[in-house]
């Protein structure tokens, strides 16, 4: 899964895919729709590959968090990010038991779960292990 082209724009609830650059910014596309629009330096943009979750020891990359959720949910959507705060904290602790409860806020947990669900909905949660398994099974079929 390549999160380096997936963007979060402050003030927007959806995730976006980077499709090109302009002189003064970039062109992005909604993940769910084929609508494109320009963004500029004045927009606060975060690339998902640059985001990590604080743990008690260090940090865990967002991709690793998504892998853990994917494994827990067996590839299905996660719980509703609008659930009760206590339920969200308990769920996140099941996924990342070592997360730093003082530095990871409920708003962060909601964002992570929302992003996971959006990526899952458009089938972008494909991890390297799955690709390798698919390639190995294709190779075995070809040898038969």
ZILINSUL-V748524 format. One record per backbone hydrogen bond with DSSP energy under -1.0 kcal/mol. CO is the residue of the C=O (numbers start at 1). NH is the residue of the N-H. E is the energy in kcal/mol with one decimal. If there is no record, write none. Layout:
CO_NH_E ; CO_NH_E
This chain:
3_6_-1.2 ; 3_49_-1.1 ; 5_18_-2.9 ; 6_48_-2.4 ; 7_16_-2.5 ; 8_46_-2.8 ; 9_12_-2.3 ; 15_31_-1.8 ; 16_7_-3.5 ; 17_29_-2.1 ; 20_27_-2.9 ; 25_22_-2.2 ; 26_39_-2.9 ; 27_19_-2.7 ; 27_20_-1.4 ; 28_37_-2.1 ; 29_17_-3.0 ; 35_30_-2.0 ; 37_28_-2.6 ; 39_26_-2.2 ; 40_43_-2.0 ; 44_10_-3.0 ; 46_8_-2.8 ; 47_50_-2.0 ; 48_51_-1.5 ; 51_62_-2.1 ; 53_60_-2.4 ; 54_100_-2.1 ; 58_55_-2.8 ; 60_53_-3.1 ; 61_65_-2.0 ; 62_66_-2.7 ; 63_67_-2.3 ; 64_68_-2.3 ; 65_69_-2.4 ; 66_70_-2.8 ; 67_71_-2.5 ; 68_72_-2.4 ; 69_73_-2.9 ; 70_75_-2.2 ; 73_76_-1.4 ; 80_83_-2.1 ; 84_88_-2.2 ; 85_89_-2.5 ; 86_90_-2.2 ; 87_91_-2.5 ; 88_92_-2.7 ; 89_93_-2.2 ; 90_94_-1.6 ; 91_95_-1.7 ; 92_96_-3.4 ; 96_99_-2.0 ; 98_56_-2.4 ; 100_104_-1.9 ; 105_109_-1.9 ; 106_110_-2.5 ; 107_111_-2.0 ; 108_112_-2.5 ; 109_113_-2.4 ; 110_114_-2.4 ; 111_115_-3.1 ; 112_116_-2.5 ; 113_117_-2.3 ; 114_118_-2.2 ; 115_119_-2.7 ; 116_120_-2.7 ; 117_121_-2.2 ; 118_122_-1.3 ; 119_124_-2.8 ; 120_123_-1.4 ; 124_126_-1.5 ; 127_131_-2.0 ; 128_132_-2.7 ; 129_133_-2.4 ; 130_134_-2.6 ; 131_135_-2.6 ; 132_136_-2.6 ; 133_137_-2.3 ; 134_138_-2.1 ; 135_139_-2.4 ; 136_140_-2.3 ; 137_141_-1.9 ; 138_142_-2.0 ; 139_143_-1.7
